[in-house]
Amino acid sequence: MAERSFEHEVQKLKYSHGEIFRGEGILAVTKALLQSGVSYVSGYQGSPISHLMDVLNDAQGILGELGVHFEASGSEATAAAMLSASINYPLRGAVTWKSTVGTNVASDALSNVASSGVTGGAMVIVGEDYGEGSSIMQERTYAFAMKAQMWLLDPRPNLTSIVDMVEKGFQLSEASNTPIFYMMRIRSCHVTGEFIARDNVSPSYSNAKPVTPNREAEKIILPPNVYEQEREKIARRLPEAIEFIRKNKINEFFEGKFSQVGVIVPGGTYNTLIRALQRQGLSDVYGNSDIPIYVMNAVYPLVPDEIIKFCAEKTRVLLLEEGQPEYIEQGIHTILRRADVHTRLFGKDIMPMAGEYTGQVTLLGLARFLEQDSDGSIPIEMSSKEVSTLQSTLSDDDHNSLLTSLPPRPSGLCTGCPERPLFSAIKQVQSELGPFHISSDIGCHSFATLAPFNLGNTIMGYGLSLASSSGIRHSLPHKAISIMGDGGFWHNGLSSGVTSAVFNKHDGILIIIDNGYSAATGGQDIPSFVDPNTIVATTIDADSADRDDKQPIDEACRGAGVKWLRTVSTYSIEQMKNVLREALQSSEPGLKVIIAEGECMLNRQRRIKPLLKQSIAAGKRTLRARFYVDEDTCNGDHACIRLSGCPSLTIKENPDPLREDPITYIDNSCVGCGVCGSNAHSAVLCPSFVRVDLVFNPSVIDRVVCNLREKAVSLFSTNSAENQL
């Protein structure tokens, strides 16, 4: 189940020549693919590009009418391998994933496609979220592009440029017989705007018009072909790519009246630069700059003629290149020095070596650059010293006070998350048996490494938790515990983890969280799924199993040779604790697999809330469970909060004037999963949690029972008061 539906927006993909297309960058990319005559599209979800897969999925009807093949891949490597269709045949294909982690997974297939070369255009649309908002290691796609010699486009973040670069990207790929990267930064993915649409183009070949099987032996990756392929990259493909970029004006020159200086900027950071220039009074909001700008929509390969032309008559040029090492800066230095151009190039000497070039960072670097003008011929509104003071309106004392007094806001599990009771159970078992070594995995379960659970020693690649415990398992007092989600299991965990562990007689424990979706990467469907749980959140439900060909995780594990396997609901904390104890204390050799079932609550709520509304609107009797805390029973220990960390649990003032400690309170975000109460009872902490069934459209019997209960409560309350007197 996707994060959101694009059912209505995808109708814009039918727009024909001359119509004004308005929408997000993600939609613009999809429209550009259809205008380019793409034959096949695939990918694997991941921020910030997840929605591209959602759009493609919702647009399958439109794709089918054009003859475009679309499928969701099980991993980035699977998607990349599809590009092999473009090696021998004039088929345009596009795949997409999150970079850089997705590119790492796909690297083997990409290197092979890049070495063989392509006949039809092949495009890899990577979602690049370098910067402080990213959830992954701070690396860039640029290094892989250089390594494999795949050209890298980084268009200006406006819809016209985004669409134009997709279409020219396919042409560049075909002109140089090389697959290309098309970078979509997070701002490009979500920028809104408009462009003039063109007609969609059906692919040259499809089911209706199949290709003739063609074999080109020289493209096979075997000696001596590989040596010729390497020579061809340098001798033919690179010069052809440079010539195409230059001839088709993929990179852009913007003139300015202060011609003695200039700025070189990758397309993706152009808007940030313009905003910085505007604040210095050197540009308007439309991008009319007083400082000349060279925009590299193609950041790899560099075009020497263009760089020399831009820099030759200037005394100083500033390069804005996010991240490290300074690949582009080194390349430009080489080009200028070999051409005997003495223009001074500023880059990492005045800009940060690492980190995102935000508006503030860019503004400060620009001020430092312009201050290099000794004669003051270029007026600026703010000096670098003045810009530095804009970083915070607070004094140092106030800033430090906030840092010490405000609590941190780390990432955490959603309300009602089925993974929360699992980690509560592990925490309780650990208190009995001593500390565990836990290998965590990429996904929501990685949040268990944070408070209040503080479980997990390492996080490696997607689906690699079991493999990562192999080196330490022989040196532990207890069996090593590995945790991965069902998305990670199908992505990589089955092959690299389970089969390897069985082969090597790994006597460890693998907990697979089977929540029915690849929740970590956008909530897309996976080969397996869980049946809807009878969670007390509501009596209204619908079968999430919309297909008959499910591939159960337990059968896959048994097929790989696993003998010890248990399936348990994550919401059954006591049962989960018992299974964990059994696995840890078992003398049976070999891998122990625990499948912890519990539907992703976020996706569950997306699924059942419309059903609830429909049921209530239709006048049907509808139940919804809520949990409350008995104020008279709660002693203010807050162990329930410490054990679960649910966002719906908070505190409020104690209503008893004789008690000072605040009591636990459950706010309206509660989804009625019951984990907080189960935790409390499981840990033998307190009996203060109360379940209440909210009845919508009550029946006659409900009303009669309610009246009887009210009378009974009133009667007992009266008698109790009289006895006290």
Secondary structure in CASP SS format (residue, H / E / C, confidence):
PFRMAT SS
TARGET T0000
AUTHOR 0000-0000-0000
METHOD secondary structure of the structure
MODEL  1
M C 1.00
A C 1.00
E C 1.00
R C 1.00
S C 1.00
F C 1.00
E C 1.00
H C 1.00
E H 1.00
V H 1.00
Q H 1.00
K H 1.00
L H 1.00
K H 1.00
Y C 1.00
S C 1.00
H C 1.00
G C 1.00
E C 1.00
I E 1.00
F E 1.00
R E 1.00
G E 1.00
E E 1.00
G H 1.00
I H 1.00
L H 1.00
A H 1.00
V H 1.00
T H 1.00
K H 1.00
A H 1.00
L H 1.00
L H 1.00
Q H 1.00
S C 1.00
G C 1.00
V C 1.00
S C 1.00
Y E 1.00
V E 1.00
S E 1.00
G E 1.00
Y C 1.00
Q C 1.00
G C 1.00
S C 1.00
P C 1.00
I C 1.00
S H 1.00
H H 1.00
L H 1.00
M H 1.00
D H 1.00
V H 1.00
L H 1.00
N H 1.00
D H 1.00
A C 1.00
Q H 1.00
G H 1.00
I H 1.00
L H 1.00
G H 1.00
E H 1.00
L H 1.00
G C 1.00
V C 1.00
H E 1.00
F E 1.00
E E 1.00
A E 1.00
S C 1.00
G C 1.00
S C 1.00
E H 1.00
A H 1.00
T H 1.00
A H 1.00
A H 1.00
A H 1.00
M H 1.00
L C 1.00
S C 1.00
A H 1.00
S H 1.00
I H 1.00
N H 1.00
Y C 1.00
P C 1.00
L C 1.00
R C 1.00
G E 1.00
A E 1.00
V E 1.00
T E 1.00
W E 1.00
K E 1.00
S E 1.00
T C 1.00
V H 1.00
G H 1.00
T H 1.00
N H 1.00
V H 1.00
A H 1.00
S H 1.00
D H 1.00
A H 1.00
L H 1.00
S H 1.00
N H 1.00
V H 1.00
A H 1.00
S H 1.00
S H 1.00
G C 1.00
V C 1.00
T C 1.00
G C 1.00
G C 1.00
A E 1.00
M E 1.00
V E 1.00
I E 1.00
V E 1.00
G E 1.00
E E 1.00
D C 1.00
Y C 1.00
G C 1.00
E C 1.00
G C 1.00
S C 1.00
S C 1.00
I C 1.00
M C 1.00
Q C 1.00
E C 1.00
R C 1.00
T C 1.00
Y H 1.00
A H 1.00
F H 1.00
A H 1.00
M H 1.00
K H 1.00
A H 1.00
Q C 1.00
M C 1.00
W E 1.00
L E 1.00
L E 1.00
D C 1.00
P C 1.00
R C 1.00
P C 1.00
N C 1.00
L H 1.00
T H 1.00
S H 1.00
I H 1.00
V H 1.00
D H 1.00
M H 1.00
V H 1.00
E H 1.00
K H 1.00
G H 1.00
F H 1.00
Q H 1.00
L H 1.00
S H 1.00
E H 1.00
A H 1.00
S H 1.00
N C 1.00
T C 1.00
P C 1.00
I E 1.00
F E 1.00
Y E 1.00
M E 1.00
M E 1.00
R E 1.00
I H 1.00
R H 1.00
S H 1.00
C H 1.00
H H 1.00
V C 1.00
T E 1.00
G E 1.00
E E 1.00
F E 1.00
I E 1.00
A C 1.00
R C 1.00
D C 1.00
N C 1.00
V C 1.00
S C 1.00
P C 1.00
S C 1.00
Y C 1.00
S C 1.00
N C 1.00
A C 1.00
K C 1.00
P C 1.00
V C 1.00
T C 1.00
P C 1.00
N C 1.00
R C 1.00
E C 1.00
A H 1.00
E H 1.00
K H 1.00
I C 1.00
I C 1.00
L C 1.00
P C 1.00
P C 1.00
N H 1.00
V H 1.00
Y H 1.00
E H 1.00
Q H 1.00
E H 1.00
R H 1.00
E H 1.00
K H 1.00
I H 1.00
A H 1.00
R H 1.00
R H 1.00
L H 1.00
P H 1.00
E H 1.00
A H 1.00
I H 1.00
E H 1.00
F H 1.00
I H 1.00
R H 1.00
K H 1.00
N C 1.00
K C 1.00
I C 1.00
N C 1.00
E E 1.00
F E 1.00
F E 1.00
E C 1.00
G C 1.00
K C 1.00
F C 1.00
S C 1.00
Q C 1.00
V E 1.00
G E 1.00
V E 1.00
I E 1.00
V E 1.00
P E 1.00
G H 1.00
G H 1.00
T H 1.00
Y H 1.00
N H 1.00
T H 1.00
L H 1.00
I H 1.00
R H 1.00
A H 1.00
L H 1.00
Q H 1.00
R H 1.00
Q C 1.00
G C 1.00
L C 1.00
S E 1.00
D C 1.00
V C 1.00
Y C 1.00
G C 1.00
N C 1.00
S E 1.00
D C 1.00
I C 1.00
P C 1.00
I E 1.00
Y E 1.00
V E 1.00
M E 1.00
N C 1.00
A E 1.00
V E 1.00
Y E 1.00
P C 1.00
L C 1.00
V C 1.00
P H 1.00
D H 1.00
E H 1.00
I H 1.00
I H 1.00
K H 1.00
F H 1.00
C H 1.00
A C 1.00
E C 1.00
K C 1.00
T C 1.00
R E 1.00
V E 1.00
L E 1.00
L E 1.00
L C 1.00
E C 1.00
E C 1.00
G C 1.00
Q C 1.00
P C 1.00
E C 1.00
Y H 1.00
I H 1.00
E H 1.00
Q H 1.00
G H 1.00
I H 1.00
H H 1.00
T H 1.00
I H 1.00
L H 1.00
R H 1.00
R H 1.00
A C 1.00
D C 1.00
V C 1.00
H C 1.00
T C 1.00
R E 1.00
L E 1.00
F E 1.00
G C 1.00
K C 1.00
D C 1.00
I C 1.00
M C 1.00
P C 1.00
M C 1.00
A C 1.00
G C 1.00
E C 1.00
Y C 1.00
T C 1.00
G H 1.00
Q H 1.00
V H 1.00
T H 1.00
L H 1.00
L H 1.00
G H 1.00
L H 1.00
A H 1.00
R H 1.00
F H 1.00
L H 1.00
E C 1.00
Q C 1.00
D C 1.00
S C 1.00
D C 1.00
G C 1.00
S C 1.00
I C 1.00
P C 1.00
I C 1.00
E C 1.00
M C 1.00
S C 1.00
S H 1.00
K H 1.00
E H 1.00
V H 1.00
S H 1.00
T H 1.00
L C 1.00
Q C 1.00
S C 1.00
T C 1.00
L C 1.00
S C 1.00
D H 1.00
D H 1.00
D H 1.00
H H 1.00
N H 1.00
S H 1.00
L H 1.00
L H 1.00
T H 1.00
S H 1.00
L C 1.00
P C 1.00
P C 1.00
R C 1.00
P C 1.00
S C 1.00
G C 1.00
L C 1.00
C C 1.00
T C 1.00
G C 1.00
C C 1.00
P C 1.00
E H 1.00
R H 1.00
P H 1.00
L H 1.00
F H 1.00
S H 1.00
A H 1.00
I H 1.00
K H 1.00
Q H 1.00
V H 1.00
Q H 1.00
S H 1.00
E H 1.00
L H 1.00
G C 1.00
P C 1.00
F C 1.00
H C 1.00
I E 1.00
S E 1.00
S E 1.00
D C 1.00
I C 1.00
G C 1.00
C H 1.00
H H 1.00
S H 1.00
F H 1.00
A H 1.00
T H 1.00
L C 1.00
A C 1.00
P C 1.00
F C 1.00
N C 1.00
L C 1.00
G C 1.00
N C 1.00
T E 1.00
I E 1.00
M C 1.00
G C 1.00
Y C 1.00
G C 1.00
L C 1.00
S H 1.00
L H 1.00
A H 1.00
S H 1.00
S C 1.00
S C 1.00
G C 1.00
I C 1.00
R H 1.00
H H 1.00
S H 1.00
L C 1.00
P C 1.00
H C 1.00
K C 1.00
A C 1.00
I E 1.00
S E 1.00
I E 1.00
M E 1.00
G E 1.00
D H 1.00
G H 1.00
G H 1.00
F H 1.00
W H 1.00
H H 1.00
N H 1.00
G H 1.00
L H 1.00
S H 1.00
S H 1.00
G H 1.00
V H 1.00
T H 1.00
S H 1.00
A H 1.00
V H 1.00
F H 1.00
N C 1.00
K C 1.00
H C 1.00
D C 1.00
G C 1.00
I E 1.00
L E 1.00
I E 1.00
I E 1.00
I E 1.00
D E 1.00
N C 1.00
G C 1.00
Y C 1.00
S E 1.00
A H 1.00
A H 1.00
T H 1.00
G C 1.00
G C 1.00
Q E 1.00
D C 1.00
I C 1.00
P C 1.00
S C 1.00
F C 1.00
V C 1.00
D C 1.00
P C 1.00
N C 1.00
T C 1.00
I C 1.00
V C 1.00
A C 1.00
T E 1.00
T C 1.00
I C 1.00
D C 1.00
A C 1.00
D C 1.00
S C 1.00
A C 1.00
D C 1.00
R C 1.00
D C 1.00
D C 1.00
K C 1.00
Q C 1.00
P C 1.00
I H 1.00
D H 1.00
E H 1.00
A H 1.00
C H 1.00
R H 1.00
G H 1.00
A C 1.00
G C 1.00
V C 1.00
K C 1.00
W E 1.00
L E 1.00
R E 1.00
T E 1.00
V E 1.00
S E 1.00
T C 1.00
Y C 1.00
S C 1.00
I H 1.00
E H 1.00
Q H 1.00
M H 1.00
K H 1.00
N H 1.00
V H 1.00
L H 1.00
R H 1.00
E H 1.00
A H 1.00
L H 1.00
Q H 1.00
S C 1.00
S C 1.00
E C 1.00
P C 1.00
G C 1.00
L C 1.00
K E 1.00
V E 1.00
I E 1.00
I E 1.00
A E 1.00
E E 1.00
G C 1.00
E C 1.00
C C 1.00
M H 1.00
L H 1.00
N H 1.00
R H 1.00
Q H 1.00
R H 1.00
R H 1.00
I H 1.00
K H 1.00
P H 1.00
L H 1.00
L H 1.00
K H 1.00
Q H 1.00
S H 1.00
I H 1.00
A H 1.00
A C 1.00
G C 1.00
K C 1.00
R C 1.00
T E 1.00
L E 1.00
R E 1.00
A E 1.00
R E 1.00
F E 1.00
Y E 1.00
V E 1.00
D C 1.00
E C 1.00
D C 1.00
T C 1.00
C C 1.00
N C 1.00
G C 1.00
D C 1.00
H C 1.00
A H 1.00
C H 1.00
I H 1.00
R H 1.00
L H 1.00
S H 1.00
G C 1.00
C C 1.00
P C 1.00
S C 1.00
L E 1.00
T E 1.00
I E 1.00
K E 1.00
E C 1.00
N C 1.00
P C 1.00
D C 1.00
P C 1.00
L C 1.00
R C 1.00
E C 1.00
D C 1.00
P C 1.00
I E 1.00
T E 1.00
Y E 1.00
I E 1.00
D C 1.00
N C 1.00
S C 1.00
C C 1.00
V C 1.00
G C 1.00
C C 1.00
G C 1.00
V H 1.00
C H 1.00
G H 1.00
S H 1.00
N H 1.00
A H 1.00
H H 1.00
S H 1.00
A C 1.00
V C 1.00
L C 1.00
C C 1.00
P C 1.00
S C 1.00
F E 1.00
V E 1.00
R E 1.00
V E 1.00
D E 1.00
L E 1.00
V E 1.00
F E 1.00
N C 1.00
P C 1.00
S C 1.00
V H 1.00
I H 1.00
D H 1.00
R H 1.00
V H 1.00
V H 1.00
C H 1.00
N H 1.00
L H 1.00
R H 1.00
E H 1.00
K H 1.00
A H 1.00
V H 1.00
S H 1.00
L H 1.00
F H 1.00
S H 1.00
T H 1.00
N H 1.00
S H 1.00
A H 1.00
E H 1.00
N H 1.00
Q H 1.00
L C 1.00
END
